[in-house]
Amino acid sequence: MKALVHVTLKPDVLDPQGKAIVGACGSLGYDAIQGVRQGKLFEVELDAASEADARKLLEELSDKLLANPVIEDSEIVKIEA
């Protein structure tokens, strides 16, 4: 199976990289860009008996390794066989 896991900063956590990107957009003439939040996208290959088993494994992996649960949220975007 393959899965996509999206990890982003929690809404109340400051995002200096996102602010820098907004500033650079303005410098390049892209004044319509009002905000950017950075994140990470993980493509995970796994062996699981079912989608439910895969989801459980991915949730554990996200909580323990892929994301820092203090400052980041994670979302399993897609699971496919």
PyRosetta script that sets phi, psi and omega in degrees:
from pyrosetta import init, pose_from_sequence

init()
pose = pose_from_sequence("MKALVHVTLKPDVLDPQGKAIVGACGSLGYDAIQGVRQGKLFEVELDAASEADARKLLEELSDKLLANPVIEDSEIVKIEA")
pose.set_psi(1, 154.5)
pose.set_omega(1, 173.5)
pose.set_phi(2, -123.6)
pose.set_psi(2, 145.6)
pose.set_omega(2, 179.3)
pose.set_phi(3, -141.8)
pose.set_psi(3, 154.8)
pose.set_omega(3, 173.2)
pose.set_phi(4, -115.8)
pose.set_psi(4, 130.5)
pose.set_omega(4, 177.9)
pose.set_phi(5, -122.4)
pose.set_psi(5, 123.0)
pose.set_omega(5, -178.5)
pose.set_phi(6, -102.6)
pose.set_psi(6, 126.0)
pose.set_omega(6, 179.7)
pose.set_phi(7, -118.3)
pose.set_psi(7, 126.8)
pose.set_omega(7, 179.4)
pose.set_phi(8, -133.0)
pose.set_psi(8, 159.8)
pose.set_omega(8, 174.6)
pose.set_phi(9, -67.8)
pose.set_psi(9, 145.1)
pose.set_omega(9, 174.8)
pose.set_phi(10, -61.0)
pose.set_psi(10, 150.7)
pose.set_omega(10, -175.5)
pose.set_phi(11, -56.6)
pose.set_psi(11, -31.6)
pose.set_omega(11, -177.4)
pose.set_phi(12, -89.0)
pose.set_psi(12, 1.9)
pose.set_omega(12, 178.6)
pose.set_phi(13, -91.7)
pose.set_psi(13, 130.9)
pose.set_omega(13, 178.1)
pose.set_phi(14, -62.7)
pose.set_psi(14, 145.5)
pose.set_omega(14, -177.6)
pose.set_phi(15, -126.7)
pose.set_psi(15, 83.0)
pose.set_omega(15, -177.9)
pose.set_phi(16, -62.3)
pose.set_psi(16, -32.7)
pose.set_omega(16, 178.3)
pose.set_phi(17, -66.1)
pose.set_psi(17, -41.9)
pose.set_omega(17, 177.1)
pose.set_phi(18, -62.1)
pose.set_psi(18, -42.5)
pose.set_omega(18, 178.2)
pose.set_phi(19, -62.9)
pose.set_psi(19, -40.1)
pose.set_omega(19, 178.3)
pose.set_phi(20, -63.3)
pose.set_psi(20, -38.5)
pose.set_omega(20, 178.8)
pose.set_phi(21, -65.8)
pose.set_psi(21, -41.9)
pose.set_omega(21, 177.4)
pose.set_phi(22, -60.2)
pose.set_psi(22, -43.1)
pose.set_omega(22, 178.2)
pose.set_phi(23, -61.5)
pose.set_psi(23, -42.9)
pose.set_omega(23, 179.0)
pose.set_phi(24, -65.8)
pose.set_psi(24, -37.0)
pose.set_omega(24, 177.6)
pose.set_phi(25, -60.2)
pose.set_psi(25, -44.3)
pose.set_omega(25, 178.1)
pose.set_phi(26, -61.2)
pose.set_psi(26, -41.3)
pose.set_omega(26, 179.4)
pose.set_phi(27, -64.2)
pose.set_psi(27, -28.6)
pose.set_omega(27, -179.4)
pose.set_phi(28, -91.2)
pose.set_psi(28, 2.9)
pose.set_omega(28, 177.1)
pose.set_phi(29, 92.4)
pose.set_psi(29, 7.2)
pose.set_omega(29, 178.4)
pose.set_phi(30, -93.2)
pose.set_psi(30, 68.9)
pose.set_omega(30, -175.2)
pose.set_phi(31, -70.6)
pose.set_psi(31, -15.0)
pose.set_omega(31, -179.8)
pose.set_phi(32, -72.8)
pose.set_psi(32, -18.6)
pose.set_omega(32, -179.3)
pose.set_phi(33, -75.5)
pose.set_psi(33, 116.4)
pose.set_omega(33, -176.8)
pose.set_phi(34, -101.4)
pose.set_psi(34, -24.6)
pose.set_omega(34, -178.8)
pose.set_phi(35, -164.4)
pose.set_psi(35, 149.6)
pose.set_omega(35, 177.8)
pose.set_phi(36, -141.5)
pose.set_psi(36, 136.4)
pose.set_omega(36, 172.5)
pose.set_phi(37, -121.1)
pose.set_psi(37, 127.8)
pose.set_omega(37, -179.7)
pose.set_phi(38, -83.8)
pose.set_psi(38, 157.1)
pose.set_omega(38, 178.5)
pose.set_phi(39, -158.7)
pose.set_psi(39, -173.3)
pose.set_omega(39, 179.9)
pose.set_phi(40, -132.8)
pose.set_psi(40, 144.5)
pose.set_omega(40, 176.2)
pose.set_phi(41, -122.3)
pose.set_psi(41, 122.4)
pose.set_omega(41, 179.9)
pose.set_phi(42, -108.2)
pose.set_psi(42, 131.6)
pose.set_omega(42, 172.1)
pose.set_phi(43, -102.8)
pose.set_psi(43, 117.7)
pose.set_omega(43, -173.4)
pose.set_phi(44, -117.1)
pose.set_psi(44, 129.4)
pose.set_omega(44, 172.1)
pose.set_phi(45, -100.8)
pose.set_psi(45, 131.0)
pose.set_omega(45, -177.7)
pose.set_phi(46, -146.5)
pose.set_psi(46, 161.2)
pose.set_omega(46, 177.6)
pose.set_phi(47, -111.7)
pose.set_psi(47, 113.5)
pose.set_omega(47, -179.9)
pose.set_phi(48, -141.6)
pose.set_psi(48, 149.6)
pose.set_omega(48, -177.4)
pose.set_phi(49, -72.3)
pose.set_psi(49, -28.5)
pose.set_omega(49, -177.8)
pose.set_phi(50, -150.0)
pose.set_psi(50, 168.0)
pose.set_omega(50, 176.8)
pose.set_phi(51, -64.1)
pose.set_psi(51, -36.3)
pose.set_omega(51, 178.4)
pose.set_phi(52, -63.5)
pose.set_psi(52, -41.6)
pose.set_omega(52, 177.4)
pose.set_phi(53, -65.1)
pose.set_psi(53, -41.1)
pose.set_omega(53, 178.8)
pose.set_phi(54, -62.7)
pose.set_psi(54, -44.2)
pose.set_omega(54, 179.9)
pose.set_phi(55, -61.0)
pose.set_psi(55, -43.5)
pose.set_omega(55, 179.5)
pose.set_phi(56, -62.1)
pose.set_psi(56, -45.7)
pose.set_omega(56, 179.1)
pose.set_phi(57, -62.0)
pose.set_psi(57, -44.1)
pose.set_omega(57, -179.7)
pose.set_phi(58, -65.8)
pose.set_psi(58, -37.3)
pose.set_omega(58, 177.3)
pose.set_phi(59, -63.6)
pose.set_psi(59, -42.9)
pose.set_omega(59, 177.5)
pose.set_phi(60, -64.2)
pose.set_psi(60, -44.5)
pose.set_omega(60, 179.3)
pose.set_phi(61, -60.7)
pose.set_psi(61, -42.6)
pose.set_omega(61, 179.7)
pose.set_phi(62, -63.2)
pose.set_psi(62, -45.4)
pose.set_omega(62, -178.5)
pose.set_phi(63, -67.1)
pose.set_psi(63, -32.5)
pose.set_omega(63, -174.4)
pose.set_phi(64, -98.1)
pose.set_psi(64, -23.1)
pose.set_omega(64, -171.3)
pose.set_phi(65, -136.0)
pose.set_psi(65, -48.5)
pose.set_omega(65, -172.4)
pose.set_phi(66, -74.2)
pose.set_psi(66, -35.2)
pose.set_omega(66, -176.0)
pose.set_phi(67, -124.4)
pose.set_psi(67, 152.1)
pose.set_omega(67, 170.4)
pose.set_phi(68, -94.0)
pose.set_psi(68, 103.7)
pose.set_omega(68, -173.0)
pose.set_phi(69, -63.3)
pose.set_psi(69, -13.0)
pose.set_omega(69, 177.2)
pose.set_phi(70, -71.8)
pose.set_psi(70, -39.4)
pose.set_omega(70, -175.1)
pose.set_phi(71, -121.0)
pose.set_psi(71, -6.5)
pose.set_omega(71, -175.5)
pose.set_phi(72, -126.6)
pose.set_psi(72, 150.9)
pose.set_omega(72, 171.7)
pose.set_phi(73, -108.6)
pose.set_psi(73, 150.5)
pose.set_omega(73, 175.4)
pose.set_phi(74, -129.3)
pose.set_psi(74, 150.6)
pose.set_omega(74, -179.6)
pose.set_phi(75, -141.9)
pose.set_psi(75, 130.1)
pose.set_omega(75, 174.6)
pose.set_phi(76, -81.4)
pose.set_psi(76, 111.3)
pose.set_omega(76, -173.4)
pose.set_phi(77, -81.4)
pose.set_psi(77, -41.0)
pose.set_omega(77, -174.5)
pose.set_phi(78, -156.6)
pose.set_psi(78, 141.6)
pose.set_omega(78, 170.4)
pose.set_phi(79, -129.8)
pose.set_psi(79, 127.8)
pose.set_omega(79, 178.3)
pose.set_phi(80, -136.4)
pose.set_psi(80, 149.4)
pose.set_omega(80, -178.5)
pose.set_phi(81, -75.1)
pose.dump_pdb("model.pdb")
